[in-house]
Structures are given as C-alpha cells and as structure tokens.
Amino acid sequence: MIKNSDVGHPFYRPLWRRIVIVAFVAAWFGYEAYSKDGLWTVLSAAMLGYAIWTFFIAWPKDEDGA
C-alpha cells in the first residue's frame, strides 16, 4: 500500500477503477485542450500526470487487483 495517503484506500485497488479515473481525467484534458482554455488545460494536464504517476508508475506491483 501507499502509506500516508488517501490513494492507498482499498477503493483504488481494482485496476479497472484506476483506469476509469485516468480515462476520465484524460477526457477532461482533451476537452480543455480542444477548447484552448489555457488555465484549465494546464490544471487538467497536471492532474492527468499525477493520476498516471500515482495509479500506474508508483503503484505497488504486488497490490494490483482485478
């Protein structure tokens, strides 16, 4: 588990939930990039990067659940 963080909550253990969250943020980023709203594009890009890092790169490999 990821310690001292809410992302270590059991809700995030199933892989499909993490994929849905990242897909939603990616869709939001795509919408903001298409509408060319600079502030929200940067914010959603930062959130997308954080979500990808947290849920796929830094996520403990032995904790993946289906």
Secondary structure, DSSP 4 states (H G I P E B T S, - for coil): --TTSGGGSGGG-BHHHHHHHHHHHHHHHHHHHHHT-HHHHHHHHHHHHHHHIIIIISS-GGG-B-
